[in-house]
Every structure is written in C-alpha cells, then in structure tokens.
Amino acid sequence: MKTYKDLNNNLWAYELDGSQDHLIPANFTLITEEEADAIRAKKQAEYEAANPVPVLVPPTKNELLAELELLTAKIEALSND
C-alpha cells in the first residue's frame, strides 16, 4: 500500500499498482511507513489521554454487607407471597 496524509494528518492508503491513483487528492502527501507509524502512535497517545481507562475500585466490606441486606430483604419478601 502507498500511504498518504491529508492536511489534518489523517492517513489514507492506496494500492501500490497505481489502480487508485486517480482517487488521490492533489493536496495529499505521500509518506513513508515510518512516518505513518509515528502519526498513528501520536494519535493513539492523544486518544488514550482523552479517554482514560477507568480504574475499578472493589467494593468495601460495608458496601457488600449493605447490598446483602437489600437482597435478603427482597428474598424474604418473595417467600412471604
């Protein structure tokens, strides 16, 4: 594939055989795979910075006991029907 970048550093890939060359806009710039990898890495880092993975905090003993109380009450209400 031939890799191009547009004015916003978005990447575009076209066939090596030239069969898609008529589709390549004049303002696209042909780049190397190393340049494309650098752009991908930068965009990935920006995405990860803007969308951090939430850290899951396990529930405390008191929270679990409170949940157990609620579930026990629900079960008892079912057995009273």
Secondary structure, DSSP 8 states (H G I E B T S, - for coil): -EEEE-TT--EEEE-TTSTTGGGS-TT-EEE-HHHHHHHHHHHHHHHHHHS---------HHHHHHHHHHHHHHHHHHHT-
